[in-house]
Amino acid sequence: MSDTTEDVETSNVMIERAVRALLAGGAVIYPTETFYGLGAALESREGVRRIANIKHRTAPKPLPVIAADRDAAFALFREVTALARRLAERFWPGPLTIVLPASERVPIEVAPQGEIGVRVSSHPVARALAAGAGPLVATSANLAGAGEQTRVELLPAEVLTRVDAVVAAGETPGGSPSTVLRIVDERVEILREGAIPRADLEAVIGAGLIT
C-alpha cells in the first residue's frame, strides 16, 4: 500500500470520526481554505454553546457557517437575491462569506441579530464534514482575540483538549481570511476585507454597487 493511499484512508477515518462527533453535538477542529476552524453542527444548540465556551466568549456573537454546496447554503437564507446568486456562482467554493437575513431554521445562537454569514469552502475536508453533518459553524480554532493558525500543532492546548475530534490535514494556505460582505437592496457592503479583493467583486457586480 502506498503512502498516498494510507494518507487518504487515514483522512477518511478522521472525517468519519468527526462527522459522528458533530452529529452527537460535539465540537471539532478541521481545515479550511484559509486556516484551521473550530466547528459544530449548525442545528446542534449544545455544539454551538460549546464553541462559545471553548473560545471564552461571554456575549452573543454571530457565527459564520460553512455549507457543503450552494443549495445547502441558500437554504440558510430567508431569501436569496439575484446578486447573491451571481456572487456565489463566481466565488463558491471559495473564501467569500455572504451575509443575508437568516431562515427560520437557523438557531438564535448562530444568528443573534437575525443575519447569517455563509460560505462554501474550497477545502475538501470542510465540505465533506458539512456534507456528512450538515452546515457547520466555522469560527477560527483559537481563543477569543488570538490569531488564526495554519497547522494543528500551533493551536492552543486549551482548545485542542476540549474538542471531540481533530481532522489534521497538514498546513492550510493561510493568508487573508474570507472576505465578508452583506447584501442589502441589491447593494454590497464589505464587512471585512479578505482573500477576495474588492476589484474581483467589482468585476462581477460593478463598482457602483459596492459600499
Buried (B, 14 or more C-beta within 10 A) or exposed (E): EEEEEEEEEEBEEBBBBBBBBBBEBBBBBBBBBBBBBBBBBBBBBEBBBBBBEBBEBEEEBBBBBBBBBBEBBBBBBEEBBEBBEEBBEBBBBBBBBBBBBBBEEBBEBBBBEEBBBBBBBBBBBBBBBBBBBBBBBBBBBBBEEBEBBBBBEEBBEEBBEBBBBBBBBEEBBBEBBBBBBBBBEEEBEBEEEBBBEBEEBBEBBEEEBBE
